Amino acid sequence: MQKILSYILTPIFFIAFGACLLFFHPIQWLGLKLFGYNGLKKTVSILNWCLMRSTNILGTTYTFSNSYEIPTGKPLVIVTNHQSMYDIPPIIWHMRKYHPKFVSKKELGKGIPSVSFNLVHGGSVLIDRNDGKGALLEIAKLGSYIEKHNRSAVIFPEGTRSRDGHPKPFKPMGLKMLLKKAPSALIIPVSINNSWKLVRYGKFPMGLGASVSFKVHEPIENVGDAELIIQQTEAAVNSGINSFK
């Protein structure tokens, strides 16, 4: 019965989601042209709030738990597991005061209203997964960028999304590069649960009633030992993933 209902609600959701992207694309452009980075950033934050609200059509709910005081005048490396594309709007919205930037695949850099524009003009980097050396160079640029501007880099070290919520082992090279290029950054582990349920049936129909949760763990200082930091970060992220318990 739930899957039958999802066939009815999914087209409505896609219309709402797509309308948000189309509506905010020219507004992003205008914000950037008139007010520079700050204009673009504020527009992107509101866009992602609207994208979250569009998933409410599917019965999706969100909780974002953070009991730590995270400084705004310091670069951050936000490290999290990855379950679906719907991980991203809540991170952008709830972490908006930290100016989150992403390591994204290059295919997302063109053709997607609002999304491609922000990735190209907002400070994120686009990588070719088939070009390991080039990808590391782009990640290095992002590390230098957040170090200079006291912003945050969001990285999904699993390298690909988990289809069932179970975490995949970290691929550490990108994270190591960020730690090297942003030596003063604070590492923020985040665990995501149940985002995968939005796409449990694949691209169509959407899953209904997902209770998506984000848990921010205790920040980790960059003490210079990348191996130790990555081990601690992966353990913290995995500790908050329900399917791993």
Solvent accessible surface area in square Angstrom, and as a share of the most:
residue,aa,sasa,rsa
1,M,183,0.82
2,Q,89,0.40
3,K,90,0.38
4,I,110,0.56
5,L,76,0.38
6,S,0,0.00
7,Y,105,0.40
8,I,106,0.54
9,L,41,0.20
10,T,0,0.00
11,P,56,0.35
12,I,87,0.44
13,F,0,0.00
14,F,82,0.34
15,I,126,0.64
16,A,29,0.22
17,F,21,0.09
18,G,25,0.24
19,A,53,0.41
20,C,22,0.13
21,L,18,0.09
22,L,118,0.59
23,F,129,0.54
24,F,18,0.08
25,H,66,0.30
26,P,75,0.47
27,I,60,0.31
28,Q,0,0.00
29,W,124,0.43
30,L,88,0.44
31,G,9,0.09
32,L,42,0.21
33,K,126,0.53
34,L,114,0.57
35,F,149,0.62
36,G,28,0.27
37,Y,49,0.19
38,N,95,0.49
39,G,10,0.09
40,L,2,0.01
41,K,39,0.16
42,K,136,0.58
43,T,13,0.08
44,V,10,0.06
45,S,8,0.05
46,I,90,0.46
47,L,4,0.02
48,N,8,0.04
49,W,104,0.36
50,C,29,0.17
51,L,7,0.04
52,M,5,0.02
53,R,83,0.30
54,S,7,0.05
55,T,2,0.01
56,N,62,0.32
57,I,59,0.30
58,L,3,0.01
59,G,41,0.39
60,T,2,0.01
61,T,78,0.45
62,Y,35,0.13
63,T,86,0.50
64,F,45,0.19
65,S,57,0.37
66,N,61,0.31
67,S,101,0.65
68,Y,82,0.31
69,E,169,0.76
70,I,10,0.05
71,P,57,0.36
72,T,73,0.43
73,G,60,0.58
74,K,58,0.25
75,P,4,0.03
76,L,1,0.00
77,V,0,0.00
78,I,1,0.00
79,V,0,0.00
80,T,0,0.00
81,N,3,0.01
82,H,24,0.11
83,Q,5,0.02
84,S,0,0.00
85,M,88,0.39
86,Y,12,0.04
87,D,0,0.00
88,I,48,0.24
89,P,11,0.07
90,P,1,0.00
91,I,3,0.01
92,I,17,0.09
93,W,56,0.20
94,H,69,0.31
95,M,4,0.02
96,R,90,0.33
97,K,120,0.51
98,Y,14,0.05
99,H,45,0.20
100,P,16,0.10
101,K,12,0.05
102,F,10,0.04
103,V,26,0.15
104,S,14,0.09
105,K,67,0.28
106,K,101,0.43
107,E,106,0.47
108,L,52,0.26
109,G,14,0.13
110,K,161,0.68
111,G,78,0.75
112,I,55,0.28
113,P,45,0.28
114,S,0,0.00
115,V,49,0.28
116,S,9,0.06
117,F,24,0.10
118,N,27,0.14
119,L,13,0.06
120,V,80,0.46
121,H,90,0.40
122,G,4,0.04
123,G,22,0.21
124,S,17,0.11
125,V,14,0.08
126,L,47,0.23
127,I,27,0.14
128,D,43,0.22
129,R,151,0.55
130,N,147,0.76
131,D,64,0.33
132,G,49,0.47
133,K,160,0.68
134,G,22,0.21
135,A,10,0.08
136,L,43,0.22
137,L,105,0.52
138,E,49,0.22
139,I,10,0.05
140,A,12,0.09
141,K,123,0.52
142,L,1,0.00
143,G,0,0.00
144,S,55,0.36
145,Y,52,0.20
146,I,0,0.00
147,E,56,0.25
148,K,159,0.68
149,H,77,0.35
150,N,63,0.32
151,R,42,0.15
152,S,0,0.00
153,A,0,0.00
154,V,0,0.00
155,I,11,0.06
156,F,28,0.12
157,P,5,0.03
158,E,3,0.01
159,G,33,0.32
160,T,56,0.32
161,R,73,0.27
162,S,2,0.01
163,R,168,0.61
164,D,85,0.44
165,G,1,0.01
166,H,87,0.39
167,P,14,0.09
168,K,74,0.32
169,P,108,0.68
170,F,21,0.09
171,K,132,0.56
172,P,50,0.31
173,M,110,0.49
174,G,11,0.10
175,L,1,0.01
176,K,54,0.23
177,M,39,0.18
178,L,0,0.00
179,L,10,0.05
180,K,143,0.61
181,K,78,0.33
182,A,0,0.00
183,P,80,0.50
184,S,49,0.32
185,A,1,0.01
186,L,12,0.06
187,I,0,0.00
188,I,0,0.00
189,P,0,0.00
190,V,2,0.01
191,S,0,0.00
192,I,0,0.00
193,N,11,0.05
194,N,30,0.15
195,S,0,0.00
196,W,59,0.21
197,K,61,0.26
198,L,0,0.00
199,V,37,0.22
200,R,90,0.33
201,Y,73,0.28
202,G,36,0.35
203,K,183,0.77
204,F,97,0.40
205,P,2,0.01
206,M,3,0.01
207,G,0,0.00
208,L,12,0.06
209,G,45,0.44
210,A,1,0.01
211,S,68,0.44
212,V,1,0.01
213,S,33,0.21
214,F,2,0.01
215,K,97,0.41
216,V,2,0.01
217,H,20,0.09
218,E,113,0.51
219,P,30,0.19
220,I,27,0.14
221,E,106,0.47
222,N,33,0.17
223,V,106,0.61
224,G,68,0.65
225,D,67,0.35
226,A,31,0.24
227,E,112,0.50
228,L,73,0.36
229,I,0,0.00
230,I,12,0.06
231,Q,123,0.55
232,Q,81,0.36
233,T,0,0.00
234,E,42,0.19
235,A,61,0.47
236,A,23,0.18
237,V,0,0.00
238,N,20,0.10
239,S,63,0.40
240,G,7,0.07
241,I,0,0.00
242,N,85,0.44
243,S,56,0.36
244,F,103,0.43
245,K,178,0.75
